[in-house]
């Protein structure tokens, strides 16, 4: 069953682009914007990452840290971070375990074809590790996502 508002998020989130373990407890005293996105270097995902990059200082000033998650490899994440100058870590969830735990790995349809993929979703996790808000797939504004989080 997917995690919902009010649930405690898991402590171990996964490995980042450098193979370092990312834990929720690493962000003690801060809110975490954990955002799930489909693929590095695609238009919507790049717009979302760049919005978060551009608003990163404001997010930090408001007590947030940001971590992205996709199915891409650590190497892909390294290239995406370098190309877009992203100041935050990206988790390489290549086995989709974290996406499944959060309920964002699901069936999608495109041009009449069904396939499994990532539902673009952001989880706002409070200082105590509790999911405070979920910005769902139909709600995420990729080009203005930092402001969307700040105003949530």
Beta strands, then each sheet from edge to edge (+ up, - down):
strand 1: 12-15
strand 2: 21-23
strand 3: 31-36
strand 4: 64-70
strand 5: 89-92
strand 6: 105-110
strand 7: 113-118
strand 8: 121-125
strand 9: 131-135
sheet 1: 1+ 2-
sheet 2: 5+ 4+ 3+ 8- 9+
sheet 3: 6+ 7-
end
